[in-house]
Amino acid sequence: MKAVIAREPGGPDALQLVERPVPALQAGEVLIRVAAAGVNRPDLMQRSGSPVPPGTTDVLGLEAAGIVIALGKGVDEFALGDRVMALLNGGGYAEYCVALAAHCLPVPAGLSLHAAAGVPEAAFTVWHNLFELGRLRSGDTVLIHGAASGVGSFAVQCAQAAGARVIATAGGAQKVAMLQALGVWRAVDRHLEDFVEGVNDCTEGRGVDVVLDNVGGPYVARNLAAMAMGGRHVSLSFLQGASIELDLQVLMRKNLSLTSSTLRPKSHAEKARLAVCIRSRFLPWLASGVVRPQIHAQLPLAQAADAHRLLEANANVGKVVLTVAE
Ligand SMILES: NC(=O)c1ccc[n+]([C@@H]2O[C@H](COP(=O)([O-])OP(=O)(O)OC[C@H]3O[C@@H](n4cnc5c(N)ncnc54)[C@H](OP(=O)(O)O)[C@@H]3O)[C@@H](O)[C@H]2O)c1
C-alpha cells in the first residue's frame, strides 16, 4: 500500500510517499480502507523529529475515516462494510490502517468520509478538555483561542450546542468571518484587538468561566485576567511557550483552576472511555448537523507536504485532510 513517512527529521519536504505492507490485524482491532486522514499539528512535530510513544509506526497520521474491511478477534461492535472514523496512534496517512475498535466511532449517515476524517482528534480533545476538565455547562461563557483551527472550530460548535456562549480568537479577517458564520458571541482578531478587552466588553467585566488555550506563554496571565470567579483554564498546547511566571494571588482571589492534558499517550482504556462519551454526547450533534467539521482543504495523499505547509503557515480555516479514496 501507499503510505507517507518522514524520510528524516526535517521540514515538509522530508515527507515521502512509500510502499508499505498492509498492517497486520491484531485482536480487538479493525482494518480500515482509508478514505481520508486528518492532518494535525502533532504530525508536524513528529515529522520534525519530536519523539513518539514507543512502538508507534513511522507512518504519520493520528486520525482517519474509511470502510471496515476486516475484523480482529473479539470485535463485535462493527461489521464489514461499516463506515468508521478512528483515533489512531499513527498510520493514518496510508491506504489502509488498523485501529482498536474501541477507538472507532460510527460515521453518521449525513457525514462524508472525507469530512469525518477530521473529527476524531477534535472530538476526543474537545470532549476531554472542554467538558471533562473544563466542566463546561449550559449558560457558561468560554474563551477559545485558535478557534478557527480544526480543534478550535469543533470546540466552538460543541460549546454552543451545549448552551454555552463563545468568545473566540483567531488571526485574520477570513477566520473571524468563519467564526461569525458559526454564530459566536464575539470573534476577536488577535492581530488587531486585545482579547481581554473583548471579554470585558462582552461580559461587562465579569469574565469567562472557561478558557481553552493553545498558546500558553504570555497568553496565560491575560487569560487569567479575563476569567470569572471559579473559572477553569485548560491548556491544549503552548505555541508561545510552556514556561511562565504566575502570580498565584490571582488564582487565590478568583478561585481559579489551571489544568491540561495530552491525548496521544493516554492508555487504550482511557481512550475507549472517551469514545463511549463521544458516542453519546457528540454523535447526535454530528448526525443532526448541529456540529459540522469545518474542512479547509482536501489534498491527495501525495501532497502531504503541502498540507503540512498550510498548517505551518496557520493558513487553514478549519481542518486539512488528505484524501486517499472515494
Ligand atoms: N492536548 C491535546 O490533547 C491536544 C490534542 C489535539 C490538539 N491539540 C492542540 O490544539 C491546538 C489546535 O489543534 P489544531 O490541530 O486544530 O491546530 P492548528 O490547525 O494547528 O491550529 C492552531 C491555531 O493556533 C493559532 N496559532 C498558531 N501559532 C500561534 C502563535 N504562535 N500564537 C498564537 N496563536 C497561534 C493559529 O490560529 P490563528 O492564527 O487563527 O490564531 C492556528 O491556526 C493545537 O495547538 C494542537 O497542538 C492538543
The ligand as an ORCA input file, in Angstrom:
! r2SCAN-3c Opt
* xyz 0 1
  N      -3.574     18.455     24.357
  C      -4.120     17.666     23.469
  O      -4.515     16.544     23.762
  C      -4.292     18.151     22.050
  C      -4.892     17.319     21.087
  C      -5.061     17.834     19.777
  C      -4.628     19.134     19.501
  N      -4.014     19.882     20.454
  C      -3.585     21.254     20.183
  O      -4.747     22.013     19.981
  C      -4.471     23.080     19.084
  C      -5.494     23.080     17.985
  O      -5.291     21.925     17.190
  P      -5.455     22.005     15.619
  O      -4.975     20.737     15.026
  O      -6.824     22.440     15.337
  O      -4.387     23.169     15.364
  P      -3.948     24.003     14.138
  O      -4.810     23.797     12.955
  O      -2.507     23.761     14.068
  O      -4.258     25.497     14.670
  C      -3.690     26.089     15.743
  C      -4.004     27.601     15.632
  O      -3.342     28.272     16.677
  C      -3.029     29.587     16.248
  N      -1.599     29.826     16.443
  C      -0.574     29.185     15.845
  N       0.592     29.669     16.266
  C       0.291     30.638     17.169
  C       1.060     31.511     17.961
  N       2.409     31.483     17.944
  N       0.419     32.390     18.764
  C      -0.925     32.427     18.810
  N      -1.720     31.594     18.080
  C      -1.108     30.732     17.276
  C      -3.353     29.687     14.781
  O      -4.621     30.302     14.660
  P      -4.820     31.872     14.436
  O      -3.647     32.377     13.665
  O      -6.097     31.919     13.713
  O      -4.932     32.457     15.809
  C      -3.505     28.231     14.352
  O      -4.398     28.100     13.292
  C      -3.060     22.854     18.557
  O      -2.215     23.763     19.208
  C      -2.751     21.409     18.920
  O      -1.388     21.183     19.160
  C      -3.848     19.417     21.724
*
